[in-house]
Amino acid sequence: PTVPPTSTPLAPAASVDRVKQADADFEAAQAAVTEQTTLADASEQFNSAVVALEMAWLRLFADAGCLTGGTVDKATAAALQAELVALGGAAAQESLTSTAAVQQTLKLVGFWDGAVDGVWTDDLTAAVQAFQTELGVEPTGAVDAATIAAFERAIAELTAADASPNPSATPTDAPASS
């Protein structure tokens, strides 16, 4: 027997709207990154938008009942979401995105080989401390103003080194024409 199609949506409209908004925010973050944007700002903007978009899609999949085998059911997802909101959903989301941005930045500079999942761990603290030591700032394990300033200085120095002419390079002689 054939099952007649239904017009009942698979997921709540709010979940679909969250994905649309997160997608628009992601596109806006991409457009906002220019050559003048610092690496720290660019990675935070981009990675925050990526994590938000991923979370919105996961929520949509969960609401639609598409996640099975080792994932939480709708009731558990709803309870977790309610708990997150009760604990300060916006602050928790901001913390998650900021942590993911730190992880991605450390991954780009070779100090983090773990997952970019927004979860702060002891290993992440150690990676931040190693990066701070490399930058020559006090290894506190927290991303503070001194760390950000040192990182921006290092980027500026690298950019300046790339822009300066290489004095050891000599032009090759063109073959003589006859």
C-alpha positions as a printed NumPy array, in Angstrom:
array([[  0.   ,   0.   ,   0.   ],
       [  1.118,   3.521,  -0.799],
       [  1.257,   6.149,   1.9  ],
       [ -0.4  ,   9.385,   0.805],
       [  1.853,  12.475,   0.966],
       [  1.329,  14.78 ,   3.882],
       [  1.638,  18.527,   4.144],
       [  2.744,  18.313,   7.769],
       [  6.237,  19.823,   8.086],
       [  8.986,  17.477,   9.247],
       [ 10.473,  20.092,  11.571],
       [  9.194,  23.181,  13.362],
       [  9.325,  26.428,  11.393],
       [ 11.544,  27.932,  14.1  ],
       [ 14.239,  25.318,  13.344],
       [ 14.07 ,  26.075,   9.631],
       [ 14.223,  29.807,  10.361],
       [ 17.291,  29.261,  12.584],
       [ 19.086,  27.545,   9.686],
       [ 18.132,  30.341,   7.285],
       [ 19.356,  32.987,   9.744],
       [ 22.583,  31.103,  10.454],
       [ 23.182,  30.743,   6.708],
       [ 22.642,  34.483,   6.207],
       [ 24.983,  35.218,   9.13 ],
       [ 27.601,  32.902,   7.6  ],
       [ 27.395,  34.682,   4.24 ],
       [ 27.641,  38.059,   5.992],
       [ 30.714,  36.883,   7.945],
       [ 32.373,  35.77 ,   4.722],
       [ 31.625,  39.082,   3.033],
       [ 32.929,  41.047,   6.032],
       [ 36.405,  39.5  ,   5.869],
       [ 38.666,  41.668,   3.749],
       [ 42.412,  42.019,   3.346],
       [ 42.32 ,  44.654,   6.098],
       [ 40.663,  42.289,   8.608],
       [ 43.101,  40.953,  11.195],
       [ 43.551,  37.197,  11.255],
       [ 42.197,  37.044,  14.795],
       [ 39.037,  38.941,  13.835],
       [ 38.592,  37.004,  10.595],
       [ 38.962,  33.613,  12.246],
       [ 36.603,  34.535,  15.066],
       [ 33.934,  35.919,  12.711],
       [ 34.195,  33.05 ,  10.258],
       [ 34.441,  30.243,  12.809],
       [ 31.644,  31.63 ,  14.951],
       [ 29.382,  31.704,  11.915],
       [ 30.394,  28.17 ,  10.896],
       [ 29.701,  26.745,  14.352],
       [ 26.351,  28.543,  14.553],
       [ 25.373,  27.213,  11.124],
       [ 26.422,  23.681,  12.049],
       [ 24.484,  23.838,  15.312],
       [ 21.386,  25.136,  13.494],
       [ 21.542,  22.291,  10.965],
       [ 22.062,  19.694,  13.696],
       [ 19.07 ,  21.09 ,  15.561],
       [ 16.989,  20.917,  12.369],
       [ 18.057,  17.307,  11.768],
       [ 17.221,  16.42 ,  15.357],
       [ 13.82 ,  18.138,  15.174],
       [ 13.04 ,  16.315,  11.926],
       [ 13.924,  12.964,  13.513],
       [ 16.784,  12.348,  11.064],
       [ 19.448,  11.548,  13.638],
       [ 19.583,   7.94 ,  14.732],
       [ 22.052,   5.447,  16.13 ],
       [ 24.067,   6.996,  18.936],
       [ 22.374,  10.357,  18.924],
       [ 19.866,  11.759,  21.333],
       [ 16.152,  11.51 ,  20.694],
       [ 13.864,  14.523,  20.333],
       [ 12.869,  14.516,  24.003],
       [ 16.498,  14.455,  25.175],
       [ 17.486,  17.138,  22.655],
       [ 14.613,  19.316,  23.858],
       [ 15.603,  18.786,  27.497],
       [ 19.23 ,  19.646,  26.727],
       [ 18.186,  22.74 ,  24.797],
       [ 15.924,  23.855,  27.654],
       [ 18.769,  23.336,  30.127],
       [ 21.115,  25.348,  27.922],
       [ 18.627,  28.21 ,  27.741],
       [ 18.083,  28.015,  31.494],
       [ 21.836,  28.277,  32.058],
       [ 22.125,  31.268,  29.768],
       [ 21.781,  30.059,  26.204],
       [ 23.232,  33.15 ,  24.569],
       [ 26.257,  33.148,  26.853],
       [ 26.745,  29.418,  26.354],
       [ 26.51 ,  29.769,  22.559],
       [ 28.958,  32.69 ,  22.623],
       [ 31.377,  30.674,  24.739],
       [ 31.069,  27.69 ,  22.392],
       [ 31.762,  29.838,  19.331],
       [ 34.642,  31.685,  20.955],
       [ 36.244,  28.406,  22.022],
       [ 35.813,  26.999,  18.507],
       [ 37.466,  30.142,  17.117],
       [ 40.423,  29.669,  19.485],
       [ 40.692,  26.005,  18.467],
       [ 40.599,  26.859,  14.756],
       [ 43.171,  29.638,  15.127],
       [ 45.525,  27.349,  17.059],
       [ 44.992,  24.644,  14.433],
       [ 45.937,  27.104,  11.668],
       [ 49.203,  28.007,  13.414],
       [ 50.051,  24.4  ,  14.302],
       [ 49.384,  24.382,  18.045],
       [ 46.132,  22.368,  18.083],
       [ 45.479,  18.985,  16.52 ],
       [ 42.254,  18.211,  18.35 ],
       [ 38.693,  18.669,  17.165],
       [ 37.264,  22.127,  16.543],
       [ 34.187,  21.466,  18.642],
       [ 33.91 ,  24.465,  20.94 ],
       [ 34.731,  22.434,  24.062],
       [ 37.439,  23.892,  26.298],
       [ 39.654,  21.122,  27.691],
       [ 42.902,  20.863,  29.648],
       [ 44.616,  20.029,  26.343],
       [ 43.316,  23.276,  24.856],
       [ 44.638,  25.226,  27.847],
       [ 48.037,  23.584,  27.317],
       [ 47.93 ,  24.471,  23.601],
       [ 47.138,  28.108,  24.429],
       [ 50.032,  28.145,  26.92 ],
       [ 52.437,  26.692,  24.328],
       [ 51.307,  29.303,  21.809],
       [ 51.723,  32.074,  24.381],
       [ 55.247,  30.849,  25.157],
       [ 56.057,  30.925,  21.428],
       [ 54.71 ,  34.488,  21.242],
       [ 56.784,  35.532,  24.266],
       [ 53.879,  36.374,  26.574],
       [ 53.052,  34.985,  29.993],
       [ 51.613,  31.465,  29.48 ],
       [ 48.345,  31.896,  31.392],
       [ 46.303,  29.501,  29.276],
       [ 43.675,  32.207,  28.752],
       [ 43.296,  34.258,  25.595],
       [ 43.916,  37.697,  27.025],
       [ 44.758,  41.109,  25.597],
       [ 48.517,  40.45 ,  25.777],
       [ 48.115,  37.251,  23.753],
       [ 45.959,  38.897,  21.104],
       [ 48.363,  41.864,  20.827],
       [ 51.378,  39.53 ,  20.483],
       [ 49.567,  37.461,  17.86 ],
       [ 48.681,  40.567,  15.85 ],
       [ 52.326,  41.767,  16.093],
       [ 53.54 ,  38.382,  14.824],
       [ 51.114,  38.554,  11.896],
       [ 52.245,  42.121,  11.11 ],
       [ 55.903,  41.043,  11.186],
       [ 55.199,  38.108,   8.867],
       [ 53.253,  40.355,   6.517],
       [ 56.073,  42.923,   6.495],
       [ 58.671,  40.19 ,   5.863],
       [ 56.629,  38.862,   2.942],
       [ 56.301,  42.36 ,   1.473],
       [ 60.006,  43.267,   1.676],
       [ 62.226,  42.442,  -1.304],
       [ 64.606,  39.528,  -0.918],
       [ 68.138,  41.017,  -1.156],
       [ 69.725,  37.638,  -1.958],
       [ 67.541,  37.114,  -4.983],
       [ 69.15 ,  38.126,  -8.244],
       [ 67.366,  38.463, -11.527],
       [ 68.197,  35.824, -14.069],
       [ 69.89 ,  36.969, -17.223],
       [ 67.666,  36.778, -20.227],
       [ 69.145,  34.886, -23.18 ],
       [ 70.747,  37.189, -25.692],
       [ 68.744,  37.603, -28.824],
       [ 70.446,  37.395, -32.173]])
